[in-house]
Amino acid sequence: MEEAEEKSADESFLEEGPRVRILEASLRLFVEQGYFNTNVPDISKRSRCSVGSIYHHFLNKEEIAGQLYRDGIQQFRLALSNAIDPKQDPESCIVSIVEAFLHFAEQHHLLSRYLWLARHNEFLNDKVSKPTVVGFDELGRRLTKVIKVGIRNGQIPSLKAEIFWSIVFGIPLSFVRDWLDGYTSLTPSQAAPVIAQACWAGLLGARPKDA
């Protein structure tokens, strides 16, 4: 039975295009044994793609790493964007975003290890984009709208973007890293409600004392 399931998984993997197989194999190798300990022949063996095929799709190992990181950020931000309802009040919005962050980490364990634990600036030549910025994508547009309404209505304080993100994601990011490293028995989903409320309280606590 187990052999049949393993064969089925292999067949499913091989049905994917070579570019996808290369990226999936590279992600597993980078997480399992580290970027610097992984070479192109390793990727070739794990992906079942020839070395020539790898160089056909990617310039080098660094380009694979960069593509994985950009794809991961895009997937992460899309999950957060989908969690926002523009009609939500600011508190519900912040709670939804933080919970979406924590659920994403649990549902995409391997990708989260790559995004949150790898030191990407050590092996990516291009400037590494920070996943937790407001930005100009759909997440940024939705969040900006909610924030502006909240500030105008006096529900949240006016803060610089970098401070806002540090408060909203500082606690969940710290928890996710501890969880990925095996330092907590609670899962991100289990901790999500408490952490989300703590982040909202942190935003309220950033209000100037004379406000």
N, C-alpha and C positions, 0 to 999 in steps of 0.2 A: 504493500500500500504506500509506504513512504517512498519507495523507489519510483512508483508511478507518479506521485505528487511532485517529486524532484524533477522527473523527466518533463512533466507538464510545465513546470516553472521555467525550465531551460528552453522549451519550445516557445513559450510566451516571450522570453527574453530575446530569442533569435528572430522573432517576428518583427521586432522593433528595428528601425533603420540604424545604420552604422553610427551616425552622429549621436543619436540618443544613447546607443549602447556604450559608446566611448565616454560620454559624459557621466552616465550612471556608474560605469566601472571606475572611472577616475575619482568620483565622489567617494565611493567605498574605500578605495585605496588610500586616498589622501587622509581620510578619517581614521582608517585602521592602522596604517603604518607611517603616516606623515607625508607631506609634500616632498621633502628633500630625499626621503627614502624610497620614493616611487619613481620609476623611470618609464620611458615609452614602451619598452618590451613588456613590462609588468602590465601596463594598460592594454597592450595588444592581447596578451594572454587572457586577462580577465574579461575583456569586451568581445573576444573572439573576432577581432578585426585585425587585419594585417597592419604592420607598421606603415606601409605605404598608404593604406586607407586613412590612418590617423593623420598623417601629414597632408593628405588630400583635404581633410576637413579642418585641420588646425595647423597653425604655423609651428607651434611647439607646445611643450607641457604648460608653460606659463599662460599661453592663450586659453588652454582648456580650463585652468584654474580661474582665470578672469571671467570666462563665460559662465562657469558654475556659480561664481559669486554674484554676477549681475542677474542671472536667472533666479537665484535664490532670493535676492533682495526684491525682485519684481513679484515673485510668488508671495513673499511675506507681506509686502505692502498691499497687494491685491486682497489678501485675506483680511487685513485691517480695514481696508476701504469698504469691503462687502459687509463689515460688521457695523458700519455707520449708517444710521438713518438720519438724513438731513433734518427731519422733523423732530428728532429727539431733543430733549433738553440737554444742556451741557453735562450735567452729572451722568445721565444715562449714556451719553456718547463716550465720555472718558472711561466709564466702567466697561462698556462694550469693547472699546479698543484694547484695554489692558487684558480683559478676559480672552479676546481674540489672539493676542500675542501669546499668552500662556497655552491656549489650546493648540495653536500652530506649532509651538515647540514640542508638544507631546505627540502630535500627529505626524510631524516630520522630524523625527529624532535625528536621523543621520544628517539631514540638511542643516538642522539647527546646530549640531556639533561643528559643522563646517563654518557656518555664519558667525557663531558666537564664541567659539573657542580657538579657531585658527588665527594665527598672527599674519593676516593677509599682506600687510605692508612689507613683510620680509621677502615675499616672492611675486608681488605684482608691481610692475613698473609704473603703470598708470596710477593716478591718485585714486585711492579707494573711497568710493562713495559710502557715506554713513547711512545705514538703513533707517535710522530714527531721526529723520529731518522732515519738516513740513513738505518741502518740495513743490513741484508744479504738476504732479500727476493727479489722478483721480482722488487718491487719498488726501493729497494736499489741498485740493479744491474743496472737498467735502468738509475736511477738518477746519479749514480756514473760515468757512461759512459758519460753522457751529461756534467757533471761538469768538468771531466778531459779534455774533448775536449775544453770546454770554457776557462779553465785556460791556457791550452797549446796555445790557439789562442789569449790569452790576452783579451777575451771578459768579463770575470768575475774575480774578485780577488781570490787568494788562501786564504781560511778561514778555521778555525777549524769547525768541523761538528756542534758542539753545537751553534756556532755563526751563521753559515749558516742557521740552522733551526729557530733560534730565529728571524732572519731578515725576512725569507720567511713566517713564520707562526705567528709571533707576532701580526701583525695587523689583519689578518683574524680571529685569535683565539679570540682576544679582541672583535672584532665586533660580532662574533657568540655568545659569552657569553652575550653581551649586548642585542642582538636580542632575545636570549632564555629567558632572564629575562624581556623582554618587554620594553627595554629602547630605542629602535630605531623603527621608522616607516618604514624604508627601509627594504626590505627583503635581505638576502644574495645574491640572484641572481641579484637583482638590483644594489647592491653595488660591485659586483664581478669585473667588468672591471676596475673601479677606484682603488680598493684595490690591484688588481693584478699588475697594473702598478706601484703603490706605493712601492710594495715589490721588484719589479725589480729595481726601482730607489734606494731603500735602499741597495741592493747588490752592485750596482755601487758606491754608496756613501761610502762603506766600503773599497774602494781601498785606499791604503796608499798615502798620499799627494805627496811623492817623486817618485811615480810609473809613 
